[in-house]
Amino acid sequence: QVHLVESGGGSVQAGGSLRLSCAASGRIFSSDARGWIRQAPGKEREFVAAIAWSGHMTDYADSVKGRFTISRDNAKNTMYLQMNSLKPEDTAVYYCAAGETIAAIWGLDIDYWGQGTQVTVSS
């Protein structure tokens, strides 16, 4: 049984920062990438960022490039999303996700989902 548990969401003013964490329990054998997907009210889920669990590859949505940084700690089986210069349009529920590849996560082909954490950015 695999569980992904997010933490670190909250409310912040525009220009502020938040750091999300995603801790995994259980063994994820075939999912070699982790990432973040978000869903704003009334909108579809969209790719935010992803990282390979082995190697150094990362990928970001154009809307967050230069502001968000994804990282991982393999020893702790934990992934992070540092979000800086937050904007009101970043307001969404952020989901941790695991998939076979970065491309799979980009395409929302997800093997495991977290429960989501709310991020609210006020203007």
N, C-alpha and C positions, 0 to 999 in steps of 0.2 A: 504494500500500500504506500503510495507516494502522496505527500502533502506539501503544498507550497503555501507559506504563511507570510503575508505582507505586513509591514508596519511602517510608521513614519509619516503617514498622511496627516493632513490638518488644514488649517486656514491661515493664509498669509496675505499680506498686501502686495500689490504689483511691485515688481523689482526685488522681492524677497527671495529666499531660498528654502528648500526642503530637501531632505534626504530620505529616500525610500529604501527599505530593506526587504529582501525576500529570502527566507530561510526554508531549506528543503529538508524533509525527513523521508527516510526510505531511499532505496537505491533506484536511480534513474539510469537504466542501462543503455537504451538506444537514443535517448534525447541528448544530443551533444551541444545544444544551444539553449540559452535562457534569454528571456527578453521581457519587455514591458509593452502592454497593450492598454489603450485607454478608451473610455467611452463617455462622451459628454451627453448631457440631457438632450433627448430627441435626436441624437446622431448615432451612426453606426460605430462599431468598434474600429479603432485605427491603430496601426503599428506606430510605436514610439522609438524603441531602440532594442538592439539584441547584441549578445556577446557569445562567442564560442566558448564552450566549457574547457576545451583544450586548444592551445594556440592563442593567438592574440587578436583575432579578427573581431571587429565591431561594426555595427551599422546603425544609422540614425535616420529618422524622418527629417525631411528638409526643414520642417517647422521648428525643430528643436536643436538642430546642429549649431554648435558654438555656445549653447546654453546648458544642455544636459550632458552628463557624463555617466556612462555605464561601466561598472567594474565588478569584479568578483573576488571572493576569497574561497579557493577550493577547499582549504583545510576546514573551514567552517561551513562549507556547502551553502554559502550565502552570496547573494547578488545584491548590488546596490544601484541606485539611480540618484545621482546628485543633480538637483534641479536648481539652477541659478537664473536670475533675471526673469522670474516668473511673470506671466502675463494672464489677464483674465481669461483669455481663450485656452489656457492650459487647464482650466477647471474641468474636472472629470473624475470618474472612478478609474483608478489605475490598477491593472491586473498583472500579476506576475505570471509568466508562462514558460513552459518548457516544450521544445520541439526538436526534431531530428537535426535541423540545420538552421542557420540564420535566415536563409531564404524561406524555409518553411514558416518560421515565425513571422517574417515579413508578409507572407501570404495568408497569415492567420490559420495555418495548418498546425494546430496546437495539440500536443499530447496530454499535457497537464495544465490546469488552471489553478491559480489562487482564488481566494474569495473576494479580493478587491479591497482597495483602501481609497477613501475620498480625499481629493485635493481640491481646495477651493481658494481661488485667487481673486481678491477684491480690488477694484480700481480706486 
